[in-house]
Structure formats: C-alpha cells, structure tokens
Amino acid sequence: MHATPFDTNNLLENLNTVLVVIDNSLRIVYANHAGQALFATGTKQLYGQPLADFFVPNTINKARLRAAFRRGEDFTENEIKLYFRDNRVVLADLTVTNLSTEDGPTLLFEVKKIDQQKRISRENQQHAQHYAARELIRGLAHEIKNPLGGIRGAAQLLEKALESAEQKEFTQLIIEQSDRLRNLVDRLLGPNSLPRLEWCNLHRPLEKVRSLMKADTTQAIAITRDYDPSIPEVRIDPDMLAPVVESGHRLASTLRRLGAPLAHITERSEDLRSLGRRASELANHLDFVLEAADPDFVYFLERRGQGLFLRASPVDVSTIIRELLLDRMRATILTSATLAVDGSFDYQRVRLGIRDAIEIRLEPEFDYAKQTVLYLPEEMPEPRASNFTQAAATEIAGLLEATRGRAFVLFTSHANLREVHRLITDSVAFPLLVQGTAPRSVLLRKFKATPNAVLLATSSFWQGVDVSGDTLSCVIIDKLPFATPDDPITAARIQAITEGGGNPFAEYQVPLAILSLLQGIGRLIRHRKDRGVLSILDPRILTKGYGRRFLASLPPAPIVRGMKDVRKFLDLQGM
C-alpha cells in the first residue's frame, strides 16, 4: 500500500517526537502537534516567528545554525537544556538535519524529551560500562606486572655494568618509575594499602619529572628551575600527589555532619547557627567542584602566593545574570565608559543575556583632541620577535625622559615587567615603583607622594586606579591585552564558541582585549584639566586587520608617530 500525502501528514502530526522546521532566516515554518505542545502555543503564534524569540538568550546558537545552512552539515546534541521564556526548562536530545524544499533550504529540528525513566536507564548503562572498564583495567594490570619485573631487573644489571654517573642516573630513573608503576598496578588489583608517608620537599618529585623529560627527548631543551626555598617539607606519599578528590569528598562529608546540628541550634547564639550554615555551604561547594559534573562550568586549580585554590566558573554567565538580576528587577541601568565595542553594545548584550534595552551613547566629556595625544612608535618589532622587549625598553626610557617620569607603564605579563625593569633601571633617572614590592595601596600612595615617580605594573593597575593632575602625565601600554588562551575560563569560552560554529577570536578575544585596553588608557584622563601622553607600543594596532577595531574604539585623540611630536605636545601644554 502506498502512503498518500494525507497519510504522511497525519503520521508526522501524531508523532510523539517534536518536529520543527525553520527557514534560512531562522524563522519557524512548520511544527507538528508535539512541537506546538513544546512551545505551548499554536501555529498562528509559531509560524513566521524567529526561533530564538521563544527561548532565553543564548539557548539557541544562531551562529551554529547559520553555519549548518552554509555548510550543509547536520549535527546532534545530547542532553541539552532548553530554557524557554516562560521559565520552563526542558532536558532533551536534539538532532538538526538539512532539508531541501521547493521554498529553499530548511533545517529540521528533531527534539526528544528525556524523562526520568530514560535518565535512570542511561545512568544504569553508564554504571555497567564503568564496571566493564574496571574489569578490563584489572586484566590489563595483570599483563603489565610480568614485563615490568623484567624491565626493572634489566635496569639493575645495566647499572652494574655502567661506569658513568650520568648514565647510572638514567638506570635509577628506570628502577624508580618501575617501582612506581608496580605500586599503581597493585592498587588496581586489590584494596588500597596505607600510604608510605615520609618527609618530602615538593622539589624532589619535580626534579624526577625534569629528569624524565630530559631522558624522554633527543632534542636539546632548556628547563629553568625557580623553586621557592620557603616551602617547608611535608609528610606525604610522593606517589600519591594527585589523588586528592577522595580526600576532598571526605572533608565535605565531615563539614556536612558538623553543619547539620549547628544550623538547628536554637538555645545557643546566632554565631553557632551561622557557622553551621557556613559549614554546609562549604560542603556543597566542595562537592560541586570535586565532582565537576556540570558541563556549563569549567573547573581548575589556581595558585595565589603560596596557596592553592579549587575553582569553578560558569562558561556562559548570561543565564545566571538574567535569572538573578535582570528578570527580578523592574529596571536595570548599566553605565560605564567601557561598554561599547566597535561603536556597538552587542558584545555586552550577548555576554550578559540582555534582550530588550534602551541604548544611549553619550559624547565624552573630555576634549581628547586638546588634552592628550596617542603615540604609536614608527618602528617597533612584532611582540613575538626576540628584540621586542629591548625595543620596548628603549621607547619607554625615551618617553619617561620626555615626560619627566610621572607615568604608569602597564604590562600584559609579569615577565615583561621584570625584563623591562632590568633593562631601564640604569638609564631612567626617576623613582621606579614596581608592582610586587609592596601592596597595591602602598604603591599608589607612594606614587602620588613622590615627585616624578614611575610605576611599573600589570593587570591590577589597569582599572580602579584614579590619579588626577600632573602627577600622572603619561600611560604606556606594552602590548594589546589579549587574554592568554591557556587561562582555563578563556579556553573554555573559546571552545564553546568554536563548537557553536562561531569565530572566537573575532567574537570574544578581540572585544575582550579592546575593553581591557580602554580600561588601561582610561587611567590618564580623569578630569577635564588632566592632560598627558598615551602610548601603545604594540605595532599590531596598525599592521593587523583587527587593529582597526581597536583604533575605532579608542578615545578620539590625535595620533603621532615620532618622539619629536610628543615633545612638541608637551611643550605646548607647558609640561
């Protein structure tokens, strides 16, 4: 029997699976009964409407959909959360398929809701897979032990035949690492044994890693060791530095057992109840970070000073800001001198989840054409060039001589700061204040109180610092402040944009760097009577295509290319 058009339509309409079709303008052109139920509305309100209008901002990745149209690629996403504007959240599997129709290309959305039973089934399947994996690992561990003993024995025999102390060091490494592997295998095969605690300096296992790296490559590599001698020895099992998650969960459990009774004490002070609530909160936070189960967060370890911190940060904050702030307020005002990029607020809209807003851009209250000049040196190497730091130090020394100090020199890294400081120490006759030698507030007070002072600083001085008058007459920035891709949060956001079919460099990295640059140069002109020189030493602002976006976002100050023009400006200002 051949299906008729009526039969086909009737079949599609009565499927439990949600079917939604959008055209190349991302507007809905079809939805079956299940689709209408998902959107909680009828065809009159659906057809012809933009798909994204029914969802919380950033739920629908429009860039990825346009890429699917452009490339003709289908894709599937499992267990995604669909955030609707009526505050519903639907967990579903999504498949997007390209279709060719008489009216042109379309995308078919196939949405399958994930109910509780299905989730339980998936969890059981995962448990079964984990069990099978453990059994596989145990079998593999048995197979490893035999050749491992042979390798260790051969290394011992080889050590006796060698005369060179350096070569014997390598055989010792083989023996030590064989013992370490054997211990790991034993833990896989049976119950965990008690740790072999010993007093150990953390430098020792690091030295083992260095030796292994040295032995593992045939190429000449240079490893710089900069150990902190103040770190005391600790009593640890050197082979168990990594497994901290289990201990973390035990700590969380202890905190929770402590917090529960304290939080319900009624006869004692509020301080005790507060401690109980705090203990429970810490336990929940610790479990959240250690489990690292939420794909919308990035988890990492951060070192500050001599402390280590477990961190969890949302990759996309727009939903959080909307739920906790924007949707709860009758009106919200965002005001800043550094909100716009390329003359538009689109970057902030996307990142903050702002839908409808009244936008106002006011002309700057400062007369940048008269109060400042922007000095872009004519001959500067690229930041990656080996001679960039030397060239930057030369330009900085010349600018400081012209302005008679009275300057902030802002760097994008501590390494650049330290190297430039070393290069200019003997050639600059003005007092040099260096970030890291004293607390931030102390350095700022010293700068304001010291005539002709120069402050060398990094990110913490790019914003939130206010020095008016001739005390600050020059702000120098060494490089365009691109966030390092190695930063966990930056890397996660780059990955999210890439997976969504977007361009992370143009959509995220460049706008973020522009805003950071605006923060930095904003340290100079804080009052209508302030004046001085701005300088950016990075030639990419003129040589790269994206440099035009930086220039277009900067205050309208006249650009000069030579030191003589800088001196001419200073002379006209009587500085």
Secondary structure as UniProt FT lines:
FT   HELIX           5..13
FT   STRAND          18..23
FT   TURN            24..25
FT   STRAND          27..31
FT   HELIX           33..39
FT   HELIX           43..46
FT   TURN            47..48
FT   HELIX           51..54
FT   TURN            57..58
FT   HELIX           62..71
FT   STRAND          75..84
FT   TURN            85..86
FT   STRAND          89..101
FT   TURN            102..103
FT   STRAND          104..113
FT   HELIX           116..161
FT   HELIX           165..189
FT   STRAND          198..200
FT   HELIX           203..215
FT   TURN            229..230
FT   STRAND          234..236
FT   HELIX           238..240
FT   HELIX           245..263
FT   HELIX           270..291
FT   TURN            295..296
FT   STRAND          297..304
FT   TURN            305..306
FT   STRAND          307..314
FT   HELIX           318..324
FT   HELIX           326..328
FT   TURN            342..343
FT   HELIX           346..352
FT   HELIX           368..371
FT   STRAND          372..375
FT   TURN            383..384
FT   TURN            386..387
FT   HELIX           388..403
FT   STRAND          407..410
FT   HELIX           414..424
FT   TURN            425..427
FT   STRAND          432..434
FT   TURN            435..436
FT   HELIX           440..449
FT   TURN            451..452
FT   STRAND          454..457
FT   HELIX           459..461
FT   TURN            470..471
FT   STRAND          474..477
FT   TURN            485..486
FT   HELIX           488..499
FT   TURN            500..501
FT   HELIX           505..509
FT   HELIX           510..521
FT   TURN            522..524
FT   TURN            528..529
FT   STRAND          532..536
FT   HELIX           540..543
FT   TURN            545..546
FT   HELIX           547..553
FT   STRAND          559..560
FT   HELIX           563..572
FT   TURN            573..574
//
